């Protein structure tokens, strides 16, 4: 890690990742400065958006709806997707390989359509540029002019979908 990272385990335990050269004392101070965030995350974990009973149905919904939407958006932008996989990822909404294989997180079905489309477009634009350079973000902006609103939504609400 390049910086201190704070995550909450599914059981509610806070976990701090210490960067190279960091100290345990600074990690504890970092945790203390972020106590309110931890409390808020624990409160969100107490009210999940899905249960073990409906998780399978949501995963099925994702497998049925996300690939066609991705292919539709790819066609609109003149791009070719070779394969689509739906996965149960904890820290990523999607990924794109050089060969055109795009992996999507099933939890995308839990977010608003406009945010979901941003994530799909983000992954599709990696078919044009395999990095997060200014040129990549220019492609994203051209395809999704208000992408920054979606990114803010993900930063604010994304973790509660996990």
Buried (B, 14 or more C-beta within 10 A) or exposed (E): EEEBEBBBEEEEEBEBEBEEEBEEEBBEEBBEEBEEBBEBBEEBBEEEBBEEEEBEEBBEBBBEBBBEBBBEBBEEBEBEBEEBBBBEBEEEBBBBBEEBEBBBBBBBBBBEEEBBBBBBBBBBBBBBBEEEEEEBBEBBEEBBEEBEEBBEBBEEBBBBBB
